[in-house]
Amino acid sequence: MLDNLRDSASQSPLFQEEPAPPQPPEQGRKRPSDGPFLGLTPAQRFVVALMIFMMVCVLGTVLLLVTQKIAPAIF
C-alpha cells in the first residue's frame, strides 16, 4: 500500500514544478552606485546636504539658546 506512495505523489500534476523563465544575459550590468540617488543629480544632492547641514546648525544654536547654555552678546 505505501510502496508506491512516493511514485504516485511525484506523478500528481499538483506538485509539478514549472520551468524557470529564461533570464536575460547580464551584459554591461551597471553597478548600483552608477545611477542617480533618489532621482537627484550630484549638484542637487549637494544642495540638499548643504540645506540639511544648515538646518542642523541653526536648530542646534536655537536649542543652546533656549536651554541657556549660551547667551547672546548684548553690548
N, C-alpha and C positions, 0 to 999 in steps of 0.2 A: 504494500500500500504506500509506504513512504519512500520506496526505492526510486520512483520516477518523479518525485515531487519537485526536485531541482530542475529536471528537464522540462516538466510541464510549466513551471514558473518562468523559465527563460524563453519559452516559446510564446508566452502570452503577449499580445500586442500592447497591453497596458505598460509593460516595462521595457519596451523597445527604445533604445537611445537614438536620438536624432543626430544625424551627422552635423558636425560643427560648420558654421558658414565659413566660406573661404575668407582669409584675411588678406587685406591689400598689402602689397610689398612695402617694406619700410625703406623707401628711398628718400634721401635728403631730409631725414627727420629733424625737425627743429628742437632745440633744447627749450625747456620751459622758460628760461631766463631771456630768450631771444625776443619774445613777444612783449607787447605793451602791458604794463602792470595796471590793472583796474581800468584799462582803456585810456590811459594817460600817456602823453609823450614825456620824455625826460624833463623838459623845461616846465611842464605843468606839474610834475611830481615835485620838482624843486620848489615851486611857488607854494604848493600845499604844505610841504615840510617846513618852509620858512614861516608860513602863517601859523602852523601849529606851535612852532618854537616861540613865536612872539606871544601867542595866547598863553602859553605856559609861563613865560617871563612876567607878563602883566598880571595874571592871576596869582602867581607866587608873591609878587610885590604887594598886591592888594591884601592877600592873606596875612602877610607880615605886618602891614599897617593896621589891619583890623585887630589882630592879636596883640598889638602894641609891642612887638619885638623890635621894631624900628620906628623912628619918629621923623616926620618931615622937618627939614631945617627951615625954620622961620626966623628971619632977621628982624 
